[in-house]
Amino acid sequence: MAHVDSQAQAQIIDQASQLATLERRWERIRGEALSRSQSLDLLREAAAAWT
């Protein structure tokens, strides 16, 4: 089961095919994300540039 929220509506997903689609999308997004330490470094660099 998944909860999907947007500006227009909230939706509960419980169909296996839709859940599989959501999982694939999440994994693709996660695969592009920086690691925790890389994210912290990027935030520190941005903060230093703004001060």
C-alpha positions in Angstrom: 0.0 0.0 0.0 1.2 3.5 -0.8 0.0 7.0 -0.2 0.5 9.4 -3.2 -0.1 13.0 -2.6 -0.3 15.9 -5.1 -1.6 19.4 -5.3 -4.8 18.1 -6.7 -5.6 15.1 -4.6 -4.3 12.4 -2.3 -4.6 8.7 -3.3 -4.1 5.3 -1.7 -2.5 2.8 -4.1 -3.0 -0.9 -3.4 -2.9 -2.6 -6.8 0.2 -4.7 -7.3 1.0 -3.4 -10.8 0.7 0.3 -9.6 2.8 -0.4 -6.5 5.5 -2.0 -8.7 5.5 1.1 -11.0 5.9 3.3 -7.9 8.7 1.2 -6.6 10.6 1.3 -9.9 10.2 5.1 -10.0 11.4 5.5 -6.5 14.5 3.3 -7.1 15.4 5.3 -10.2 15.1 8.6 -8.2 17.1 7.1 -5.4 19.7 5.9 -7.8 20.3 9.5 -8.9 20.4 11.0 -5.4 23.7 12.0 -3.8 24.9 10.0 -0.8 24.3 11.5 2.7 27.9 12.8 2.9 27.8 14.2 -0.6 24.5 16.0 0.2 26.0 17.5 3.3 29.1 18.6 1.4 26.9 20.2 -1.2 24.8 22.0 1.4 28.0 23.3 3.1 29.4 24.6 -0.2 26.1 26.4 -0.9 26.0 27.9 2.6 29.6 29.1 2.2 28.8 30.7 -1.1 25.8 32.6 0.4 27.8 34.1 3.3 
